[in-house]
Amino acid sequence: KMAGSPTPWIGSAYLFLQSTYKTIALPSLYESSQKKLCVFKALKLALADSTGSVNGVDMLKVHCSHPHLIVQLRFCKQENCRRFLRSYREGAVQKSLQSHLQLSLATTTVPLEVELKAGSEHLDKMLEDEDHCLECIYREKPDRLPDEEITELEECLKSLMLHQSTNNNVAGKDCSSLKSPSLPYPPQGSSLPPQVTFIFQGQQFDNRTITPDDHQKFAKSVSKKWKQVGRSLQKSCRALRDPVIDNLALEYDREGLYEQAYQMLLRFIQSEGKKATIARLIAALEENSLISLAEELLGLHSNEDCS
């Protein structure tokens, strides 16, 4: 270590989760080869929501102790731990977990009871004393590196995200039986919402659902403005509410702008279903002066004309 270098702030805690529905046993779902990744994905996204960063808190191991699913957490920065505690105290962690589990498992609702412990301390009883909670978590140094299973699930989740666009088999043997909880694209023959047509630049167009081709063209061409388009869509799409867009930017930073834009629109499509129409996307593009891309999606000019 360098002389005078500050000691990093590292602490650990355990998050206990239990479904209040007798028909939903989280440990059993996590132990299922078909549902494990779905549960892991929900945990990962909810924890990212709690700190505003995909790297704000690490999962070291997930324990199955019926009826509880116990997640060992590691915090590497005090400010991230503080954000998590505030989010937990306000009930946002619980709500986010319920929401992501509902989406991942494609079920109606997953009501949860949550509990937070650091060693022998029950943090739920002292949440108003934030500094004391931080001290308790800081005292509990992590006793492990991320479990091998966690590392494998992280890689499997990345593969799932990268391959969802084709709806083909997910890369990785351990994920071969896992499918996206809902089809990213609604069937092309599905009934359209009340707005059957829309007007763009004085012309009338059929209001269809967004297709895989639309999706890929958007991700390829929108470039740095994907966030602005996401914030326009956010006004009528709860799945893109803050901090989702910033989390996606962080989570897919290494993959680049194409993947960031692709994942943002995928969230919109999966959340809105048949309501994820081309009219809504075109309106968001217009709002952000992306007229050329809107014209391309509507087939008003060829790719050679697009700069």
Salt bridges, closest charged atoms under 4 A:
GLU31 OE1 - HIS66 NE2 3.57
ASP49 OD2 - HIS100 NE2 2.74
ASP58 OD2 - ARG74 NH2 3.16
GLU115 OE2 - HIS122 ND1 2.90
GLU130 OE2 - ARG82 NH1 2.53
GLU130 OE1 - ARG86 NE 2.90
GLU130 OE1 - ARG89 NH1 3.28
ASP131 OD1 - ARG82 NH1 3.38
GLU135 OE1 - HIS132 ND1 3.79
ASP147 OD1 - LYS61 NZ 3.62
ASP147 OD1 - ARG144 NH1 3.69
GLU149 OE2 - LYS36 NZ 2.95
GLU154 OE2 - LYS44 NZ 2.89
GLU155 OE2 - LYS158 NZ 3.97
ASP213 OD2 - LYS217 NZ 3.35
ASP214 OD2 - ARG208 NH1 2.39
ASP242 OD1 - ARG231 NH1 3.13
ASP246 OD1 - LYS227 NZ 3.26
ASP246 OD1 - ARG231 NH2 3.01
GLU272 OE1 - ARG280 NH1 2.83
GLU287 OE2 - LYS235 NZ 2.55
GLU295 OE1 - HIS301 NE2 3.16
